[in-house]
Amino acid sequence: MSNRSSITQFLLLAFADRRELQLLHFWLFLGICLAALLANGLIITTIACDHHLHTPMYFFLLNLSLLDLASISTTVPKSMANSLWNTRAISYQGCAAQLFFLMFFISAEFYLLTVMSYDRYIAICKPLHYGTLLGSRACVHMAAAAWGSGFLNALLHTANTFSLPLCQCNVLDQSFCEIPQILKVSCSHSYLRELGVVVFTLFLAFGCFVFIVVSYVQIFRVVLRIPSEQGRHKAFSTCLPHLAVVSLFVSTALFAYLKPPSISYPSLDLVVAVLYLVVPPAVNPLIYSMRNRDIKDALLKLLQRTQIH
C-alpha cells in the first residue's frame, strides 16, 4: 500500500487546547515572526545598499539572513494558522514540503556558518592572503556550495523518509513535520535505511563542528598574541557575533535531538522546538548589529536616507 493512499494528512501537536491560549500563541508568534522578518530584512537591505559592506564577511552575513528568513517562514506560519483556526491538520504533501524546506534551510545554515568560520580564520590568521583566498568568485562558490549541500541533504532525507510505508496512525508529537516523528509512524523495518542516512549526516555535521572549533582555537591563539588591547578588541569584535550565533544554533539543536529519553515528553519537545526554530532567526540580527559598528553605521545612514526621501 502506498503512503499516499493510506494517509492523506497528519495531525500536529497543538500548542494549547484552550482557545485563549491558542490565540495568545498566534499573536506571540506573529510578533516574533514580524520582528525576525524586519530585522533580517534590514540586515539584507543594509548590506545590499552600502558598498562599504560588500566584503566576504558581510556577503556571508547576507546569506545567513536570507536563510533565517526562509527557515522561520517554513514552520511558523502553519503553526500560527493552526492555532488561529483551531485545527491540527497538515496535508501529506504539505508535510513533505515542510520537511524538505526545513532540512534544506537548516542544513544550508550550518554549512554556511562553517564557511563563515573559515572566513574569520583567514581574516585573522592569514590576513595577507585574505584577498587571494576569499575573492568574490571564491565567496560565491562557497555560498553556493552551502546552499547546494543543504538542498541535496534535504532531497535525500525527504525522498528516503516519505518512501517508507506508513501505518494508519497519523498523529505526530511535534508542532511541525520532522524526520524522527515520521519514522515513529513508519510500519516498516526499511526505516533503517533512513537511519543510515541520518547517521551519515550527523558525521558530516560533526566534521563541520570540529572545523569550526579548530578554526576558533587558531583564531584565539593569534588574537591573544596581539600586543595592543585595541587590536585584540577589534579582532574579537569581528568573531564574537559569529561564535555566539554558532553556539545558539548548535546548543539548541543538540538539546532538541540528544536529550535523554527520560526527560523527553511532548510539552518539553514543543518548547525546545521553539528555541531552535524561532529564537535563532529572530536573535541573530540583534547579535550581529549590537556587536558590529559597521552594520550600525550603515543602518543609520540607510534610515536617514529613507527619511530624507
N, C-alpha and C positions, 0 to 999 in steps of 0.2 A: 504494500500500500504506500502510495507516495505521501510525502509530507503535506502537499497542497490539498489533497483530497481528505485527509484525516483532521487537520487543524487549519481553520481559516482565520483565527485570531488568538491572541494571547491576552491574559489578564495580568496587568502590572500591579505591584504593591502600591496601595494608596498611602499618601502621607498622613491622612486623618479620616476618621469616619464621620465625625460631626461636621455639619455644614459650616459652622462658624470658623472652624479650624481649616477647612478646605479653602474658604475664601481668604483667610489670613495667609495661607501658603501661597495662593495665587498672587496676592498683592505684594508679599515679601519677595517672591521670586521675580515678579515683574520689575520691582525696584532694582534688585541686584542685576538682572539681565540688562536693563536700560543703562545702569551705571557702567557695566562692563562694555556695552556697545559704545557708549560715549567716550569712555577712557581710551579704549583701544582705537576707536575711530580718530581721536585726537592725536594719538601717537603716530598712526599711519599717515594722517594728513600733514602733521608737522614735519615728519621725515621726508615725505614726498615733495613738500613745497620749499624746504630750506636746503639750498645747495651745499651749505656748510656741513650738513648731516649726511651727505652722500658718500659715506665711508663704509668699509666692510662691517664694522660693529653695528652701525645703525641700519644697514641693509638687512642684516640677520634679525635685528630687533623688529623691523617692519614685518618680516615673515612670521616672527613669533606672534605679533599682534594679530595678524591675519588668521593664524591657526587658533589663537584663543577665541577670536570672534566666531570662527567656524565650529569649534568644539562646544561652546556654550549654546550655540544655536541648534545643536543636534539633539539634545535631550531635554533642555529646559522648556521650550515652547510646548512640547507634547505633554510634559508633566503639568504645566500650568493649565493647559486646555482640559486635561482630565479632571483637575481639581475644580475648575470653573463649571464644567458640565456634569460633575458628579458621576464620572464613569472611570473604568479601569482598563478599557479595551484598547488594544492596538492591533491592527491587521497583520497578517502573516508577512505580507510584502513590506509593510511599514516597519515591522520588527527587524527584518533582514536589512532594510536600508539603514535603519538607525544603528544597527550593529556595525555595518560596513563603514559608515561615515565616522562613527565614534572611534573605531580601531584605526582608521585612516589618519584622523587628525591627532589623536593621542600619540600614535607611533611616530608620525612625522615630527611632532613637537619634541619628543625625546631625542630623536636623531638630530634635530636642529640644535637643541641645547648642547649636544655633543660637539657639533661643528662650532658653536659659539665658544666653547671652552678651548678649542684649538685656536680660534681667533685671538682669544686673550693670551694664550700661551705664546703665540708668535709675536704679538704686540709687545709683551713684557720681556720675554726671554730671548727673542731674536729680532729686536726692533729694526736692525739694519736690513733684514731680509723680508720685512713686512710687505713692502710694495711688490716684491717679486713673487712671494708665495701666496699673497692674497690680492691679486689683481682682480679687476672687475669680472673677467671671464671665469677665473677660478671660483670667485664667490657665487656666481650664477650657477656654476656646475655643482658646487657643494649644496646650495639651497635646493636645486632641482633633484639632487640625489636624496636629500632628506624627504622631500615630498614624494618622490618616486618610490622610495623604500617603504614609506608609510602606506602608499597605495597598494603595492604588491603584497605587503603584510596583511592588510585589511581584506584584499581579494582572496588570498589563500585561506584565511581564517573563516571568512563568511561562507565561501564555497564549501569548505570542509564541514562547518557546523550545520549548515542547512541542507546538506546532502544526507544527514543522518535520519533514519526513520524515527519519528517522534510518537510517543504514546498519546493516548487521548487526553491526558492531563495537560492543561494549557495555562496553569497558574504559575507565574514567576514571582519569586520572593525578592523582587527588586523593582524600583520605580522606572527602570529603563531596561532595554534588552542588552544582555551581556553574555559572553560565552559560558561561564560556569552555570548560569541559570538555564540556558538552553540545553546544556549537557545533562542537567538533572532530569529533564523531561524526555530525554532520549531513551528508547526502549531497545537499544541495540548495543552489542559489545564493540561495534565498529567505532564507538566514541574514543577508543584508544588511539585511533589514527589522529584525531584532533588533539588528544593529549600530547602526542608526539610532536605535533606542530607547535603546541603551546610551550613545551619544554625547549624546543629549538629557539623559539622567540625569546624565552627567558634567558637562555645562554647569550643570545645576541644583545639583549638589553643589559645583561651583566657585563659584557665586554665594553659596551658604551659607558657604563657606570665606572668601570675600572679606568678607562681612558680619561674620564673627567677627573677622577680622584688623582691620578698620576699627574695630569696637567696642572692641577692646583697645588700639588706638592712642589713641583718645579717652580711654579709662579711665586709661591710664598718664600721659597729659598732665595730666589733672586730679589724679591721686594725687600726682604729683611736685611739684605746686604747694601741696599741704597743708603748712602750716608746721611742725606738730608731728610728731616722729618716731613717737609713739604713734598718731596719726591715720593716718599713712601705713601703719604696720604693720597696723592694723585693716582698712584698705581692701584691702591686698594679701592679707590672710589670707582674705578672702571671695572673692577672684578666682583665686588661685593653684591651688586644687584643681580648679576647672573648667578652667583653662588646661592643667593637667597631664593631665587626662582627655582633652581635645581633642587635645593633642599626641600622646598614646599612641595614640588611635584613628586619627588621620589618618596618622601616620608608619608604623604597621604596615600599614594598608590600602594606602598609596601604594607601599610597598616590595613588597607582595604582587602588585600588578597593574601596576606601572610599571617593574619592574626590567628591565634589558636581557636579551634572549633568550639572550645568550652565557653568562649565569650562571643560567639557568633549567633546572633539572633536578629530577626528582620528589622526591628526598630534601630538597632545599632548599625546594621548594614546600610540603612537608609541615611543615617546621619553621616557616616563615613563617605558614602557616595556623593553627598552634597559637598563634603570637604574637598574631594579631589576632582570633581567635575565643575563645580560652580565657583568655589573660592579662588583657585589659581587664575582663571581668566579675568576675574574682577580685581584681584590684588596685584597681578604682575605689572600693569601700567603704573600703579602707585609706587611700587618698589623701584622701578626704573626712573620715574620722574622725580621722586624725592631725593635720590642719591646722585642725580645727573644734572649738572648745571647747564650743559649744552641743550638738553631737552627743555629745561625750564625756560631758558632764554629764548629759544626758538618758538616755544609755545606762546610766550608773552608777545613776541613780535607778530605772530600769526593772529592772535586775538586783537592786538592794536590795529593791525592792517584791516581786519574784518570790521572793527568799529568805525574806522575812517570811511570805509566804503559803505 
